[in-house]
């Protein structure tokens, strides 16, 4: 995560309090204990995120760059290690994302992702709250 707004902080976590290497969706999904509570669809989302990360890294030729993160995740998360070595490509329902907020309960969002010109290593993710 290189940028976020107040709504993201209130919904997910205060990213400013995290060390920069932990502001990463993989680190948050697999090593932050709050992720299982926050993401009701965590297992399917985690499988998709790992397979998308593997594919994006391969396309970008970034194997050496991602090695330290992959090594840390494999050492710290047996679940990540299994998913990383599973070469299956998983799909995820784009356009929708649910979060379980500790105070407000289940929150549904529309989700859109965008490429960032000149930064193939970044993806902009935008959430818009949906009425249930």
One Martini backbone bead per residue (centre of mass of N, CA, C, O) as a GRO file, in nm:
protein
  132
    1UNK     BB    1   0.093   0.039   0.027
    2UNK     BB    2   0.105   0.391  -0.079
    3UNK     BB    3  -0.212   0.456  -0.050
    4UNK     BB    4  -0.474   0.625   0.147
    5UNK     BB    5  -0.770   0.660   0.326
    6UNK     BB    6  -0.982   0.704   0.583
    7UNK     BB    7  -1.175   0.474   0.507
    8UNK     BB    8  -0.958   0.251   0.503
    9UNK     BB    9  -0.875   0.282   0.796
   10UNK     BB   10  -1.160   0.225   0.921
   11UNK     BB   11  -1.199  -0.059   0.785
   12UNK     BB   12  -0.909  -0.197   0.823
   13UNK     BB   13  -0.640   0.000   0.880
   14UNK     BB   14  -0.351   0.164   1.001
   15UNK     BB   15  -0.107   0.198   0.777
   16UNK     BB   16   0.086   0.405   0.924
   17UNK     BB   17   0.162   0.185   1.158
   18UNK     BB   18   0.302   0.030   0.943
   19UNK     BB   19   0.536  -0.113   0.804
   20UNK     BB   20   0.609  -0.102   0.477
   21UNK     BB   21   0.632  -0.424   0.440
   22UNK     BB   22   0.318  -0.454   0.556
   23UNK     BB   23   0.201  -0.290   0.300
   24UNK     BB   24   0.056  -0.580   0.205
   25UNK     BB   25  -0.173  -0.798   0.102
   26UNK     BB   26  -0.023  -1.058   0.172
   27UNK     BB   27   0.059  -0.993   0.457
   28UNK     BB   28  -0.227  -0.932   0.564
   29UNK     BB   29  -0.369  -1.204   0.494
   30UNK     BB   30  -0.137  -1.407   0.635
   31UNK     BB   31  -0.019  -1.222   0.910
   32UNK     BB   32  -0.291  -1.096   0.991
   33UNK     BB   33  -0.526  -1.185   1.226
   34UNK     BB   34  -0.768  -0.994   1.116
   35UNK     BB   35  -0.840  -1.114   0.830
   36UNK     BB   36  -1.053  -1.333   0.909
   37UNK     BB   37  -1.260  -1.112   1.006
   38UNK     BB   38  -1.266  -0.905   0.761
   39UNK     BB   39  -1.278  -1.163   0.552
   40UNK     BB   40  -1.534  -1.367   0.452
   41UNK     BB   41  -1.359  -1.447   0.165
   42UNK     BB   42  -1.057  -1.526   0.225
   43UNK     BB   43  -0.984  -1.793   0.080
   44UNK     BB   44  -1.051  -1.705  -0.212
   45UNK     BB   45  -0.888  -1.446  -0.208
   46UNK     BB   46  -0.611  -1.571  -0.145
   47UNK     BB   47  -0.586  -1.749  -0.395
   48UNK     BB   48  -0.606  -1.522  -0.598
   49UNK     BB   49  -0.372  -1.341  -0.500
   50UNK     BB   50  -0.148  -1.549  -0.542
   51UNK     BB   51  -0.194  -1.606  -0.846
   52UNK     BB   52  -0.169  -1.309  -0.938
   53UNK     BB   53   0.114  -1.259  -0.827
   54UNK     BB   54   0.258  -1.476  -0.988
   55UNK     BB   55   0.176  -1.370  -1.268
   56UNK     BB   56   0.281  -1.076  -1.245
   57UNK     BB   57   0.577  -1.149  -1.183
   58UNK     BB   58   0.629  -1.306  -1.443
   59UNK     BB   59   0.558  -1.077  -1.646
   60UNK     BB   60   0.777  -0.873  -1.502
   61UNK     BB   61   1.040  -1.022  -1.408
   62UNK     BB   62   1.030  -1.042  -1.054
   63UNK     BB   63   1.162  -1.277  -0.892
   64UNK     BB   64   1.391  -1.133  -0.728
   65UNK     BB   65   1.208  -0.917  -0.586
   66UNK     BB   66   1.003  -1.136  -0.438
   67UNK     BB   67   1.172  -1.337  -0.269
   68UNK     BB   68   1.161  -1.221   0.025
   69UNK     BB   69   0.853  -1.233   0.057
   70UNK     BB   70   0.813  -1.533  -0.005
   71UNK     BB   71   0.998  -1.639   0.219
   72UNK     BB   72   0.844  -1.516   0.457
   73UNK     BB   73   0.567  -1.644   0.397
   74UNK     BB   74   0.657  -1.943   0.396
   75UNK     BB   75   0.774  -1.935   0.693
   76UNK     BB   76   0.493  -1.804   0.834
   77UNK     BB   77   0.286  -1.957   0.613
   78UNK     BB   78   0.147  -2.250   0.533
   79UNK     BB   79  -0.077  -2.148   0.348
   80UNK     BB   80   0.099  -1.998   0.148
   81UNK     BB   81   0.289  -2.226   0.069
   82UNK     BB   82   0.072  -2.399  -0.063
   83UNK     BB   83  -0.031  -2.184  -0.268
   84UNK     BB   84   0.242  -2.125  -0.410
   85UNK     BB   85   0.279  -2.436  -0.512
   86UNK     BB   86   0.014  -2.385  -0.644
   87UNK     BB   87  -0.054  -2.350  -1.001
   88UNK     BB   88  -0.326  -2.250  -0.981
   89UNK     BB   89  -0.578  -2.066  -1.136
   90UNK     BB   90  -0.768  -1.813  -0.997
   91UNK     BB   91  -1.083  -1.682  -0.938
   92UNK     BB   92  -1.265  -1.368  -0.905
   93UNK     BB   93  -1.515  -1.153  -0.813
   94UNK     BB   94  -1.551  -0.890  -0.972
   95UNK     BB   95  -1.698  -0.589  -0.819
   96UNK     BB   96  -1.680  -0.747  -0.534
   97UNK     BB   97  -1.676  -0.666  -0.171
   98UNK     BB   98  -1.627  -0.794   0.157
   99UNK     BB   99  -1.668  -0.672   0.495
  100UNK     BB  100  -1.592  -0.707   0.849
  101UNK     BB  101  -1.693  -0.494   1.078
  102UNK     BB  102  -1.671  -0.462   1.420
  103UNK     BB  103  -1.922  -0.238   1.432
  104UNK     BB  104  -2.094  -0.271   1.130
  105UNK     BB  105  -2.033  -0.521   0.992
  106UNK     BB  106  -2.145  -0.597   0.699
  107UNK     BB  107  -1.971  -0.485   0.400
  108UNK     BB  108  -2.049  -0.359   0.077
  109UNK     BB  109  -1.862  -0.353  -0.238
  110UNK     BB  110  -1.742  -0.191  -0.492
  111UNK     BB  111  -1.492  -0.289  -0.744
  112UNK     BB  112  -1.187  -0.137  -0.875
  113UNK     BB  113  -0.927  -0.171  -1.120
  114UNK     BB  114  -0.603  -0.012  -1.193
  115UNK     BB  115  -0.374   0.103  -1.387
  116UNK     BB  116  -0.044   0.252  -1.368
  117UNK     BB  117   0.117   0.474  -1.522
  118UNK     BB  118   0.456   0.373  -1.517
  119UNK     BB  119   0.346   0.132  -1.294
  120UNK     BB  120   0.352  -0.209  -1.301
  121UNK     BB  121   0.365  -0.245  -0.967
  122UNK     BB  122   0.077  -0.109  -0.976
  123UNK     BB  123  -0.252  -0.087  -0.812
  124UNK     BB  124  -0.571   0.046  -0.831
  125UNK     BB  125  -0.807   0.053  -0.561
  126UNK     BB  126  -1.169   0.077  -0.565
  127UNK     BB  127  -1.420   0.162  -0.326
  128UNK     BB  128  -1.787   0.120  -0.306
  129UNK     BB  129  -2.052   0.152  -0.134
  130UNK     BB  130  -2.324  -0.065  -0.083
  131UNK     BB  131  -2.636  -0.148  -0.091
  132UNK     BB  132  -2.831  -0.419   0.048
   0.00000   0.00000   0.00000
